């Protein structure tokens, strides 16, 4: 499709936050891609933060890292997983990032002395970024998720940008509103009025939705569709019922039952191919495994971010959870993930015996000192009792510390992040990070994004990947101190993955003969796990859990 004919679909939310815009956008992208269209997706976050890297994950959710080093919102992970594509920083913007660019342009005289104003210059910069994402991806369709809820002050400028693009290209710009229809328990009837108000708020921004996705506890009936059609000025056949489902992976299937891809192609006036039956069948088979896998695996996730509740905690580790699921479902297993507080093991070491009830243990990434002694105790217990262990980033660093303390005999072995006075700093800050930390330069300054890694021959890592060279995504400031590598290796720890120059330890493991699965990665393999292509390391871990259960 010619560049000037690229279609833009804006997805906005109504009534409440968390209504499902991200999963809706991802699902729409999937069903359009299945129709032969080249699709890309953009997330607009209405925050002054330049990126998501400085946001607290227990409040905002997971920080998802792209291959080109950008720290983004967790919805970017959903886009990549559903669409099975790799996105770039072009696909992510925040209010802060947009303003920063406009101010830099003004300082560089790129506006040629004009008075630079919030309107039109901020919306025009948003439009420029949206168009660039389409051009870079050579996209037929660009799906733009506007963060926040219609009526909020924070996203007004983004809606203005969408309106301006619609004026410029009336035949190429379309709007989908995802809105919530509550059913108050004491009333017992689904209410459309909040969505009617949301529709009018959207109209007040100069935008008319082409399609309404009606989120509710139960399917939408015809009476509710007729009422929404009348008062939201949307044809009844363009109102899509989106009831709660057991799995987010059912949503694309539900959309196709409502013929959403067909209706979108009609609205956009594009010729869509018949659905790719092979690809669609693979997705349906995956969802069947999600529902039909009965044989369970008990996985313990050892963390320390519990004060804000389990719901937010799961958002903080969304990619890890999904990666575990993909690999488990590929083996026809249903993972039961339990969140165990590391500080409990510090207060009551006897609780460690409870870990024998689990088929595998994962320690995900994290920062700070709280709870790490409890985590180190669990790693020791997993090593000594032959329980499959998988450490991610911090989980690998603590694996190395545990081994140094209990096998190498360095009782004060530690990481500079926790104890800068330790005599045996087996985990130290990376050399290039020292000046950054000294000057409080935290934003976007970690070791981020794609880096190559070379795997040792015959190791668990190489056997899992089936390859000698890999590329994985990183997000960290601390590394294994090379001064201790030789001593650790002499005592049996294998650094099976290293940077091409051999200076950075990327994977640590114990050989298969010593442990069924005891492995940690400095990188974050969860960022590359996809529903139809599970990550090989997670799959190797799950297989070890299956064998342990047997």
C-alpha positions in Angstrom: 0.0 0.0 0.0 1.3 3.4 -0.9 2.5 5.6 2.0 -0.2 8.2 1.5 -2.9 5.4 1.8 -1.8 4.2 5.2 -4.8 3.8 7.5 -4.7 5.0 11.1 -7.0 3.5 13.8 -7.1 5.4 17.1 -8.2 3.4 20.1 -9.6 5.4 23.0 -11.2 4.5 26.3 -14.4 5.5 28.0 -15.9 5.5 31.5 -13.1 3.8 33.4 -9.3 3.3 33.3 -8.1 -0.3 32.8 -11.0 -1.0 30.4 -8.7 -3.1 28.1 -7.5 -0.7 25.4 -4.1 -2.4 25.2 -5.5 -5.9 24.7 -8.1 -4.6 22.3 -5.5 -2.8 20.2 -3.3 -6.0 20.2 -6.3 -8.2 19.3 -7.3 -5.8 16.4 -3.8 -5.9 15.2 -3.8 -9.7 15.2 -7.0 -10.1 13.3 -6.0 -7.5 10.7 -2.6 -9.1 10.3 -4.4 -12.4 9.8 -6.2 -10.7 6.9 -2.9 -10.0 5.1 -2.4 -6.4 6.2 0.9 -5.2 7.5 0.1 -3.8 10.9 2.1 -1.8 13.5 1.0 -0.3 16.8 1.8 2.8 18.8 1.2 3.5 22.5 0.7 7.1 23.7 1.2 7.5 27.4 -0.1 10.8 28.9 2.8 11.2 31.3 5.4 13.8 31.7 7.9 11.0 32.1 10.1 10.8 29.0 9.9 7.0 29.2 8.6 4.3 31.6 12.0 3.5 33.0 11.7 5.8 36.0 8.2 4.7 36.9 7.6 2.4 39.9 6.4 -1.0 38.4 4.2 -1.7 41.4 2.2 1.4 40.6 2.4 1.6 36.8 3.1 -2.0 35.9 6.0 -3.7 34.1 8.7 -1.7 32.3 8.9 -3.4 28.9 12.3 -3.1 27.2 12.5 -2.9 23.4 15.4 -4.2 21.4 16.6 -0.7 20.6 17.0 0.1 24.4 13.7 2.0 24.9 12.0 1.5 28.3 8.2 1.4 27.6 4.8 0.7 28.9 3.7 -3.0 29.4 1.2 -2.6 26.5 4.1 -2.6 24.1 4.8 -6.1 25.3 1.2 -7.1 24.5 1.6 -5.6 21.0 4.8 -7.6 20.4 3.3 -10.8 21.7 0.0 -10.7 19.8 1.4 -9.4 16.6 4.7 -11.4 16.8 6.8 -8.4 15.7 9.6 -6.4 17.2 8.8 -2.7 17.8 11.1 0.3 18.2 11.1 3.6 20.1 9.2 5.1 17.2 6.2 3.1 18.4 6.1 4.7 21.9 5.6 8.2 23.0 4.8 10.1 26.2 3.8 13.7 26.9 7.2 14.3 28.2 8.9 12.9 25.1 6.8 15.0 22.8 7.4 18.2 24.7 11.1 17.5 25.0 11.3 17.2 21.2 9.3 20.4 20.6 11.5 22.3 23.0 14.7 20.9 21.4 13.5 22.0 18.0 12.7 25.4 19.2 16.2 25.8 20.7 17.6 24.7 17.4 15.6 27.3 15.5 13.8 24.6 13.6 10.6 26.6 13.9 12.4 29.5 12.2 11.6 32.1 14.8 7.9 31.4 15.2 6.1 31.6 18.5 5.9 28.0 19.5 2.7 27.1 21.3 1.0 24.1 22.9 -1.5 24.1 20.0 -0.8 23.5 17.2 2.9 22.5 17.7 2.5 19.7 20.3 -0.3 17.9 18.3 1.6 18.4 15.1 4.7 16.7 16.7 2.4 13.8 17.7 1.1 13.5 14.2 4.7 13.5 12.8 5.6 10.7 15.1 2.5 8.6 14.2 3.2 9.0 10.5 6.9 8.1 11.0 6.0 4.9 12.7 3.8 4.0 9.8 6.6 4.8 7.3 9.3 3.0 9.2 7.1 -0.2 9.4 5.9 0.2 5.8 2.5 -0.3 7.5 -0.9 -0.7 5.8 -2.5 0.0 9.2 -1.2 1.9 12.2 -3.1 1.2 15.4 -2.7 4.1 17.9 -3.7 3.5 21.5 -4.3 6.7 23.4 -3.7 6.2 27.1 -6.1 7.4 29.7 -9.8 7.9 29.5 -11.9 10.3 27.4 -12.5 13.4 29.3 -9.2 13.5 31.1 -7.1 16.6 30.8 -3.9 14.6 30.2 -4.9 13.1 26.8 -6.6 16.2 25.3 -3.6 17.1 23.1 -3.4 13.5 21.8 -7.1 13.6 20.8 -6.5 17.0 19.2 -3.7 15.4 17.2 -6.0 12.6 16.1 -8.7 15.2 15.1 -6.1 17.2 13.1 -5.0 14.0 11.3 -8.6 13.2 10.5 -9.1 16.6 8.9 -5.9 16.2 6.9 -6.8 12.6 5.8 -10.5 12.0 6.2 -10.5 8.7 4.4 -7.6 7.3 6.2 -8.3 8.0 9.9 -10.8 6.0 12.1 -11.8 5.8 15.7 -12.6 2.9 18.1 -13.9 3.6 21.6 -13.6 0.9 24.2 -16.1 1.7 26.8 -17.5 0.0 30.0 -21.1 -0.9 30.6 -21.7 -1.6 34.3 -24.4 -3.9 35.7 -24.9 -2.7 39.3 -25.7 -5.7 41.4 -28.6 -4.0 43.2 -30.1 -2.9 39.9 -29.6 -6.1 37.9 -29.6 -4.3 34.6 -26.8 -3.3 32.2 -26.6 0.5 32.0 -25.6 2.4 28.9 -25.7 5.9 30.2 -22.0 6.1 31.3 -21.0 5.1 27.7 -23.4 7.6 26.2 -21.7 10.4 28.3 -18.2 9.1 27.2 -19.3 9.2 23.6 -20.5 12.8 24.0 -17.2 13.8 25.6 -15.4 12.3 22.6 -17.7 14.3 20.3 -16.7 17.4 22.3 -13.1 16.8 21.2 -14.3 16.9 17.5 -14.2 13.1 17.2 -16.9 10.6 16.3 -16.2 6.9 17.0 -16.7 4.6 14.0 -16.8 1.5 16.2 -17.7 0.9 19.8 -16.3 -2.0 21.7 -18.7 -2.6 24.6 -16.9 -4.0 27.6 -19.1 -5.6 30.2 -19.5 -8.6 32.5 -21.8 -10.3 30.1 -22.6 -10.2 26.3 -24.5 -7.2 25.0 -28.1 -7.7 24.1 -29.9 -6.2 21.1 -31.8 -3.7 23.2 -28.6 -2.3 24.6 -27.1 -2.2 21.1 -30.1 -0.2 19.8 -29.9 2.3 22.6 -26.1 2.8 22.2 -26.6 3.2 18.4 -29.2 5.9 18.9 -27.4 7.9 21.5 -23.8 7.4 20.4 -24.5 7.9 16.7 -22.9 4.6 15.8 -24.7 2.0 13.6 -25.8 -1.0 15.6 -23.8 -3.4 13.5 -20.6 -1.4 14.4 -21.2 -2.0 18.1 -19.1 -5.0 19.2 -19.9 -7.0 22.3 -16.8 -7.7 24.4 -17.8 -9.6 27.5 -15.4 -10.8 30.2 -13.5 -13.9 29.1 -11.3 -16.4 31.0 -8.2 -15.6 28.9 -7.1 -12.5 27.1 -6.1 -14.8 24.2 -9.8 -15.5 23.6 -10.5 -11.8 22.7 -9.3 -12.0 19.1 -11.6 -15.1 18.6 -14.5 -13.2 20.2 -13.9 -10.3 17.9 -13.9 -12.5 14.8 -17.2 -14.1 15.9 -18.5 -10.5 15.8 -16.8 -10.2 12.3 -14.8 -7.2 13.5 -11.9 -7.6 10.9 -14.5 -7.7 8.1 -16.2 -4.6 9.4 -12.9 -2.8 9.8 -11.9 -3.6 6.3 -15.3 -2.2 5.1 -14.9 1.0 7.1 -11.3 1.5 5.9 -12.3 0.7 2.3 -9.4 -1.8 1.9 -9.3 -5.1 0.2 -8.6 -7.7 2.8 -7.6 -11.3 2.0 -9.5 -14.2 3.4 -8.2 -15.1 6.9 -5.0 -17.1 7.0 -6.4 -20.4 8.1 -3.1 -21.9 9.1 -2.1 -19.0 11.3 -5.7 -18.7 12.8 -5.8 -22.4 13.5 -2.5 -22.2 15.4 -3.9 -19.4 17.5 -7.1 -21.4 18.2 -5.0 -24.4 19.1 -3.0 -22.3 21.5 -6.2 -21.0 23.2 -7.5 -24.6 23.5 -4.3 -25.5 25.4 -4.9 -22.5 27.7 -8.3 -23.9 28.6 -7.8 -27.6 28.4 -4.4 -28.2 30.0 -5.4 -29.9 33.2 -2.1 -31.4 34.5 -0.7 -28.7 36.8 2.8 -27.5 37.6 3.3 -25.6 40.9 5.8 -22.7 40.3 7.0 -20.6 43.2 7.8 -17.0 42.3 10.0 -15.5 45.0 9.7 -11.7 45.2 9.6 -8.7 47.6 7.1 -6.3 46.0 4.0 -7.4 48.0 3.0 -4.3 50.0 0.7 -3.1 47.2 -1.2 -6.4 46.7 -1.0 -9.4 44.5 -2.9 -7.8 41.6 -0.4 -5.0 41.1 2.5 -7.5 41.7 1.3 -9.6 38.8 1.3 -6.5 36.6 4.9 -5.8 37.6 6.0 -9.2 36.2 3.6 -9.6 33.4 6.1 -10.8 30.8 7.5 -13.4 33.2 4.1 -14.8 33.9 3.1 -15.0 30.3 6.5 -16.6 29.3 5.9 -19.3 32.0 2.4 -19.9 30.6 3.5 -20.1 26.9 6.1 -22.8 27.7 3.8 -24.7 30.1 1.0 -24.8 27.6 3.4 -25.9 24.9 3.9 -29.0 27.1 0.2 -29.3 27.8 0.7 -28.3 31.4 -1.2 -25.7 33.4 1.1 -23.5 35.6 -0.1 -22.6 39.1 2.1 -19.6 40.1 2.4 -18.8 43.8 3.9 -15.5 45.0 6.1 -16.1 48.0 7.4 -13.2 50.0 11.2 -13.4 50.4 11.1 -11.7 53.8 9.1 -14.6 55.2 12.1 -16.9 54.7 14.3 -14.4 56.6 11.9 -14.3 59.5 11.1 -18.0 59.6 13.9 -20.1 57.9 11.8 -23.3 58.7 9.4 -22.1 56.0 12.0 -23.1 53.4 10.9 -26.7 53.7 7.6 -25.7 52.1 9.5 -25.1 48.8 9.7 -28.9 48.4 6.0 -28.7 47.5 6.8 -26.8 44.3 8.0 -28.2 41.0 10.1 -25.2 40.2 11.3 -21.8 41.5 11.7 -18.5 39.7 13.4 -15.3 41.0 12.5 -12.5 38.7 14.3 -9.2 38.3 14.3 -6.5 40.9 16.2 -3.7 42.7 17.3 -2.9 46.2 18.3 -4.8 49.4 15.0 -5.8 51.0 14.4 -9.5 51.1 17.6 -10.6 49.4 18.8 -12.8 52.3 15.5 -14.6 52.0 16.0 -15.0 48.3 19.5 -16.3 48.7 18.2 -18.8 51.2 15.7 -20.1 48.7 18.4 -20.4 46.0 20.6 -22.4 48.4 17.6 -24.7 49.2 16.8 -25.1 45.5 20.4 -26.0 44.7 20.8 -28.5 47.6 17.4 -30.2 47.1 17.6 -30.4 43.3 14.5 -28.2 42.7 14.6 -26.6 39.2 15.6 -22.9 39.6 15.5 -20.1 37.1 16.9 -16.7 38.0 16.3 -13.6 35.8 18.7 -10.7 36.0 18.8 -10.1 39.8 17.9 -13.7 40.1 21.2 -14.6 38.4 23.2 -12.2 40.4 21.9 -13.7 43.7 22.6 -17.2 42.3 26.2 -16.2 41.9 26.3 -14.6 45.4 24.8 -17.8 47.0 27.4 -20.0 45.2 30.2 -17.7 46.3 29.1 -17.8 49.9 28.3 -21.5 50.3 30.6 -23.3 47.8 33.5 -20.8 47.5 33.4 -20.0 51.2 33.3 -16.2 50.8 30.7 -15.6 53.6 30.5 -11.9 53.0 30.1 -12.2 49.2 27.6 -9.6 48.1 26.6 -7.0 45.5 27.6 -3.4 45.6 23.9 -2.5 45.3 23.3 -4.0 48.8 26.6 -3.7 50.6 29.2 -1.4 49.2 31.6 -2.3 52.0 31.8 -6.0 51.3 35.4 -7.3 50.8 34.1 -9.9 48.3 32.1 -7.9 45.8 31.2 -10.7 43.4 28.5 -8.5 41.8 29.7 -5.0 41.0 28.5 -2.0 39.2 29.5 -1.9 35.6 32.4 0.5 34.9 30.5 2.7 32.5 27.7 3.0 35.1 29.8 4.5 37.9 30.0 8.1 36.5 26.3 8.0 35.6 25.3 7.0 39.2 27.7 9.6 40.6 25.9 12.3 38.6 22.4 11.0 39.3 21.8 10.2 35.7 19.3 7.4 36.0 16.8 7.8 33.2 17.5 5.6 30.2 21.1 5.0 31.4 21.1 1.3 32.3 22.6 -1.4 30.0 19.4 -1.7 27.8 18.2 -3.5 24.8 19.7 -6.1 22.5 23.2 -7.6 23.1 24.8 -10.6 21.6 25.8 -13.6 23.7 28.0 -16.6 22.9 27.0 -19.9 24.5 29.4 -22.6 25.7 29.4 -25.9 23.9 27.3 -28.7 25.4 25.9 -26.5 28.2 22.3 -26.5 29.3 22.0 -23.0 27.7 23.3 -24.2 24.3 21.2 -27.3 24.3 18.1 -25.3 25.2 18.6 -22.7 22.4 20.0 -25.2 19.9 22.4 -22.4 18.8 25.8 -21.1 19.7 25.0 -17.4 19.4 21.9 -15.5 20.6 20.6 -12.0 21.0 18.6 -11.1 24.2 17.3 -7.9 25.8 18.9 -6.4 28.9 18.0 -4.0 31.7 20.6 -3.7 34.5 23.5 -1.8 36.0 25.4 -4.5 37.8 27.4 -7.5 36.5 29.4 -10.4 37.7 32.8 -9.2 38.9 35.4 -10.9 36.6 37.9 -11.1 39.4 35.9 -14.0 40.9 35.0 -15.9 37.6 37.9 -18.2 37.6 37.5 -19.2 41.3 33.7 -19.8 40.8 34.3 -21.9 37.7 36.9 -24.1 39.5 34.3 -24.9 42.1 31.8 -26.0 39.4 29.8 -23.0 38.4 29.6 -22.7 34.6 29.3 -19.3 32.9 27.7 -20.8 29.8 26.8 -17.5 28.2 29.3 -14.6 27.7 29.5 -11.4 25.7 31.4 -11.9 22.4 34.5 -10.3 24.0 34.2 -12.7 26.9 34.1 -9.9 29.5 30.5 -10.0 30.6 28.9 -13.1 32.2 25.4 -13.5 30.7 24.4 -16.9 31.9 25.4 -18.9 34.9 24.4 -22.6 35.4 25.2 -25.9 37.0 25.8 -28.8 34.6 23.0 -31.3 34.1 24.9 -34.0 36.0 24.9 -31.8 39.1 21.4 -30.4 39.0 18.3 -30.9 36.9 18.0 -27.2 36.1 19.9 -24.5 38.0 20.4 -21.5 35.7 20.3 -17.7 35.8 20.4 -15.1 33.0 21.7 -11.5 33.3 19.3 -10.6 30.4 15.5 -10.8 30.4 14.4 -13.7 28.2 10.8 -13.1 29.1 10.7 -10.1 26.7 11.1 -12.4 23.7 8.5 -15.1 24.6 5.5 -15.2 22.3 2.3 -17.3 22.5 3.1 -19.4 19.4 6.9 -19.3 19.9 7.7 -19.9 23.6 11.2 -19.0 24.8 13.6 -21.9 24.8 15.0 -21.3 28.3 11.5 -21.1 29.8 10.6 -24.3 28.0 13.7 -26.0 29.3 12.8 -24.9 32.8 9.3 -26.2 32.4 10.5 -29.6 31.2 12.8 -29.8 34.2 9.8 -29.0 36.4 7.8 -31.8 34.7 10.6 -34.3 35.4 10.8 -33.2 39.0 7.1 -33.7 39.4 7.4 -37.2 38.0 
